[in-house]
Amino acid sequence: MGEGRALAVSEAVLETLAERIAGGEVDDLVKELPGDLRPALERGRARSGGQGRRMSLAEFLDLVAERADVTPGEARRYGAAVLATVHDAVTEKEFLDLLSELPKSYVELTHA
């Protein structure tokens, strides 16, 4: 996957994640992640009005797949890779705070 494509997929995952979680948690991620990822996080927060939108893992992956123009299976793999990268980029406390905002079914992405 080329660098531009990887960024587009990462942005699709982060935008959808930011749509799923509360605005305050998005703000915390914005502070800890590289600046080039902020626009995707801000788009997701804007979509949900900062309230976080309930969505199952399947709905999350379907949205990522649609936004990144990939299959749901690819969305699962890319989602897991992006979450692993987020885990490496933020403090452990921040990552645990993020996971606390998500249904338990999402945790399977962190073990993929």
PyRosetta script that sets phi, psi and omega in degrees:
from pyrosetta import init, pose_from_sequence

init()
pose = pose_from_sequence("MGEGRALAVSEAVLETLAERIAGGEVDDLVKELPGDLRPALERGRARSGGQGRRMSLAEFLDLVAERADVTPGEARRYGAAVLATVHDAVTEKEFLDLLSELPKSYVELTHA")
pose.set_psi(1, 131.6)
pose.set_omega(1, 179.1)
pose.set_phi(2, -71.9)
pose.set_psi(2, 164.0)
pose.set_omega(2, -177.2)
pose.set_phi(3, -61.3)
pose.set_psi(3, -42.3)
pose.set_omega(3, 179.1)
pose.set_phi(4, -64.1)
pose.set_psi(4, -41.2)
pose.set_omega(4, 179.1)
pose.set_phi(5, -66.7)
pose.set_psi(5, -41.2)
pose.set_omega(5, 178.9)
pose.set_phi(6, -61.5)
pose.set_psi(6, -40.5)
pose.set_omega(6, 178.5)
pose.set_phi(7, -65.4)
pose.set_psi(7, -42.1)
pose.set_omega(7, 179.9)
pose.set_phi(8, -62.1)
pose.set_psi(8, -41.8)
pose.set_omega(8, 179.0)
pose.set_phi(9, -67.9)
pose.set_psi(9, -43.0)
pose.set_omega(9, 178.4)
pose.set_phi(10, -60.0)
pose.set_psi(10, -42.1)
pose.set_omega(10, 178.9)
pose.set_phi(11, -64.3)
pose.set_psi(11, -38.8)
pose.set_omega(11, 178.6)
pose.set_phi(12, -62.5)
pose.set_psi(12, -42.8)
pose.set_omega(12, 179.1)
pose.set_phi(13, -65.4)
pose.set_psi(13, -47.8)
pose.set_omega(13, -177.2)
pose.set_phi(14, -67.2)
pose.set_psi(14, -38.8)
pose.set_omega(14, 178.1)
pose.set_phi(15, -62.1)
pose.set_psi(15, -43.8)
pose.set_omega(15, -179.1)
pose.set_phi(16, -69.3)
pose.set_psi(16, -38.9)
pose.set_omega(16, 176.5)
pose.set_phi(17, -61.5)
pose.set_psi(17, -44.5)
pose.set_omega(17, -179.8)
pose.set_phi(18, -66.5)
pose.set_psi(18, -28.1)
pose.set_omega(18, 175.2)
pose.set_phi(19, -70.7)
pose.set_psi(19, -29.4)
pose.set_omega(19, -175.7)
pose.set_phi(20, -81.8)
pose.set_psi(20, -32.0)
pose.set_omega(20, -173.5)
pose.set_phi(21, -101.5)
pose.set_psi(21, 167.3)
pose.set_omega(21, -179.7)
pose.set_phi(22, -67.8)
pose.set_psi(22, 150.1)
pose.set_omega(22, -178.4)
pose.set_phi(23, -56.6)
pose.set_psi(23, -37.0)
pose.set_omega(23, 179.0)
pose.set_phi(24, -63.4)
pose.set_psi(24, -37.1)
pose.set_omega(24, 177.7)
pose.set_phi(25, -69.7)
pose.set_psi(25, -36.4)
pose.set_omega(25, 175.2)
pose.set_phi(26, -61.1)
pose.set_psi(26, -45.1)
pose.set_omega(26, 178.3)
pose.set_phi(27, -56.4)
pose.set_psi(27, -42.0)
pose.set_omega(27, 179.5)
pose.set_phi(28, -63.9)
pose.set_psi(28, -41.2)
pose.set_omega(28, 178.0)
pose.set_phi(29, -66.2)
pose.set_psi(29, -40.4)
pose.set_omega(29, 179.2)
pose.set_phi(30, -57.0)
pose.set_psi(30, -38.2)
pose.set_omega(30, -179.3)
pose.set_phi(31, -67.7)
pose.set_psi(31, -29.5)
pose.set_omega(31, -172.4)
pose.set_phi(32, -104.6)
pose.set_psi(32, -19.0)
pose.set_omega(32, -178.6)
pose.set_phi(33, -94.4)
pose.set_psi(33, 158.4)
pose.set_omega(33, 179.4)
pose.set_phi(34, -56.3)
pose.set_psi(34, 146.7)
pose.set_omega(34, -175.9)
pose.set_phi(35, -57.6)
pose.set_psi(35, -30.3)
pose.set_omega(35, -178.4)
pose.set_phi(36, -69.9)
pose.set_psi(36, -10.6)
pose.set_omega(36, 178.0)
pose.set_phi(37, -95.0)
pose.set_psi(37, -10.4)
pose.set_omega(37, -177.9)
pose.set_phi(38, -58.4)
pose.set_psi(38, -43.9)
pose.set_omega(38, -178.2)
pose.set_phi(39, -57.3)
pose.set_psi(39, -39.4)
pose.set_omega(39, 179.4)
pose.set_phi(40, -65.6)
pose.set_psi(40, -43.0)
pose.set_omega(40, 178.4)
pose.set_phi(41, -63.9)
pose.set_psi(41, -41.6)
pose.set_omega(41, -179.5)
pose.set_phi(42, -67.5)
pose.set_psi(42, -36.1)
pose.set_omega(42, 176.2)
pose.set_phi(43, -63.1)
pose.set_psi(43, -42.5)
pose.set_omega(43, 179.1)
pose.set_phi(44, -64.0)
pose.set_psi(44, -43.3)
pose.set_omega(44, 178.1)
pose.set_phi(45, -61.9)
pose.set_psi(45, -41.2)
pose.set_omega(45, 179.3)
pose.set_phi(46, -64.2)
pose.set_psi(46, -39.0)
pose.set_omega(46, 179.9)
pose.set_phi(47, -60.8)
pose.set_psi(47, -35.9)
pose.set_omega(47, -177.1)
pose.set_phi(48, -97.5)
pose.set_psi(48, -0.5)
pose.set_omega(48, -176.3)
pose.set_phi(49, 65.8)
pose.set_psi(49, 21.8)
pose.set_omega(49, 179.5)
pose.set_phi(50, 76.3)
pose.set_psi(50, 6.6)
pose.set_omega(50, -177.2)
pose.set_phi(51, -94.1)
pose.set_psi(51, -13.1)
pose.set_omega(51, -173.1)
pose.set_phi(52, 73.5)
pose.set_psi(52, 138.2)
pose.set_omega(52, -176.1)
pose.set_phi(53, -119.5)
pose.set_psi(53, 128.5)
pose.set_omega(53, 177.6)
pose.set_phi(54, -62.8)
pose.set_psi(54, 133.1)
pose.set_omega(54, 172.3)
pose.set_phi(55, -159.4)
pose.set_psi(55, 139.2)
pose.set_omega(55, 177.5)
pose.set_phi(56, -69.0)
pose.set_psi(56, 168.0)
pose.set_omega(56, 176.5)
pose.set_phi(57, -60.0)
pose.set_psi(57, -40.2)
pose.set_omega(57, 179.1)
pose.set_phi(58, -62.0)
pose.set_psi(58, -42.4)
pose.set_omega(58, 177.7)
pose.set_phi(59, -64.2)
pose.set_psi(59, -41.5)
pose.set_omega(59, 178.1)
pose.set_phi(60, -58.3)
pose.set_psi(60, -49.7)
pose.set_omega(60, -178.3)
pose.set_phi(61, -66.1)
pose.set_psi(61, -36.2)
pose.set_omega(61, 176.8)
pose.set_phi(62, -63.1)
pose.set_psi(62, -42.1)
pose.set_omega(62, 178.3)
pose.set_phi(63, -65.8)
pose.set_psi(63, -42.2)
pose.set_omega(63, 177.3)
pose.set_phi(64, -61.0)
pose.set_psi(64, -45.4)
pose.set_omega(64, -179.3)
pose.set_phi(65, -59.8)
pose.set_psi(65, -44.5)
pose.set_omega(65, 179.6)
pose.set_phi(66, -63.9)
pose.set_psi(66, -46.3)
pose.set_omega(66, -176.4)
pose.set_phi(67, -69.8)
pose.set_psi(67, -32.3)
pose.set_omega(67, -178.1)
pose.set_phi(68, -97.1)
pose.set_psi(68, -5.0)
pose.set_omega(68, -177.9)
pose.set_phi(69, 57.1)
pose.set_psi(69, 52.5)
pose.set_omega(69, 177.2)
pose.set_phi(70, -131.8)
pose.set_psi(70, 171.6)
pose.set_omega(70, 176.7)
pose.set_phi(71, -76.8)
pose.set_psi(71, 160.2)
pose.set_omega(71, 175.4)
pose.set_phi(72, -58.6)
pose.set_psi(72, -34.8)
pose.set_omega(72, 177.0)
pose.set_phi(73, -64.4)
pose.set_psi(73, -42.2)
pose.set_omega(73, 176.3)
pose.set_phi(74, -65.6)
pose.set_psi(74, -38.8)
pose.set_omega(74, 178.3)
pose.set_phi(75, -59.5)
pose.set_psi(75, -38.8)
pose.set_omega(75, 178.4)
pose.set_phi(76, -63.1)
pose.set_psi(76, -47.5)
pose.set_omega(76, -179.4)
pose.set_phi(77, -64.0)
pose.set_psi(77, -44.1)
pose.set_omega(77, -179.2)
pose.set_phi(78, -69.3)
pose.set_psi(78, -37.7)
pose.set_omega(78, 176.8)
pose.set_phi(79, -60.1)
pose.set_psi(79, -43.0)
pose.set_omega(79, 178.4)
pose.set_phi(80, -63.6)
pose.set_psi(80, -41.5)
pose.set_omega(80, -179.6)
pose.set_phi(81, -65.7)
pose.set_psi(81, -41.5)
pose.set_omega(81, -179.9)
pose.set_phi(82, -67.1)
pose.set_psi(82, -42.1)
pose.set_omega(82, 178.1)
pose.set_phi(83, -63.7)
pose.set_psi(83, -36.2)
pose.set_omega(83, 176.7)
pose.set_phi(84, -64.3)
pose.set_psi(84, -39.4)
pose.set_omega(84, 178.3)
pose.set_phi(85, -67.0)
pose.set_psi(85, -42.1)
pose.set_omega(85, 176.6)
pose.set_phi(86, -60.3)
pose.set_psi(86, -44.0)
pose.set_omega(86, 179.6)
pose.set_phi(87, -56.5)
pose.set_psi(87, -42.6)
pose.set_omega(87, 179.9)
pose.set_phi(88, -70.7)
pose.set_psi(88, -27.6)
pose.set_omega(88, -172.4)
pose.set_phi(89, -89.6)
pose.set_psi(89, -21.3)
pose.set_omega(89, -176.8)
pose.set_phi(90, -113.2)
pose.set_psi(90, 168.3)
pose.set_omega(90, 177.4)
pose.set_phi(91, -67.0)
pose.set_psi(91, 158.3)
pose.set_omega(91, 178.8)
pose.set_phi(92, -61.3)
pose.set_psi(92, -39.2)
pose.set_omega(92, 178.4)
pose.set_phi(93, -60.2)
pose.set_psi(93, -45.2)
pose.set_omega(93, -179.2)
pose.set_phi(94, -64.2)
pose.set_psi(94, -39.9)
pose.set_omega(94, 179.3)
pose.set_phi(95, -65.0)
pose.set_psi(95, -41.0)
pose.set_omega(95, 178.0)
pose.set_phi(96, -66.1)
pose.set_psi(96, -37.5)
pose.set_omega(96, 175.0)
pose.set_phi(97, -60.8)
pose.set_psi(97, -42.8)
pose.set_omega(97, 177.9)
pose.set_phi(98, -60.4)
pose.set_psi(98, -49.5)
pose.set_omega(98, -179.4)
pose.set_phi(99, -61.2)
pose.set_psi(99, -32.2)
pose.set_omega(99, -179.2)
pose.set_phi(100, -67.0)
pose.set_psi(100, -19.1)
pose.set_omega(100, 178.9)
pose.set_phi(101, -84.8)
pose.set_psi(101, -9.7)
pose.set_omega(101, -173.1)
pose.set_phi(102, -110.7)
pose.set_psi(102, 149.4)
pose.set_omega(102, 174.4)
pose.set_phi(103, -61.4)
pose.set_psi(103, 155.0)
pose.set_omega(103, -178.0)
pose.set_phi(104, -56.9)
pose.set_psi(104, -29.5)
pose.set_omega(104, -178.9)
pose.set_phi(105, -60.7)
pose.set_psi(105, -27.2)
pose.set_omega(105, -179.5)
pose.set_phi(106, -70.4)
pose.set_psi(106, -23.5)
pose.set_omega(106, -176.7)
pose.set_phi(107, -61.2)
pose.set_psi(107, -27.7)
pose.set_omega(107, 178.7)
pose.set_phi(108, -60.0)
pose.set_psi(108, -26.3)
pose.set_omega(108, 177.3)
pose.set_phi(109, -68.4)
pose.set_psi(109, -27.6)
pose.set_omega(109, -178.7)
pose.set_phi(110, -80.1)
pose.set_psi(110, -7.6)
pose.set_omega(110, -179.9)
pose.set_phi(111, -114.3)
pose.set_psi(111, 9.5)
pose.set_omega(111, -176.7)
pose.set_phi(112, -76.3)
pose.dump_pdb("model.pdb")
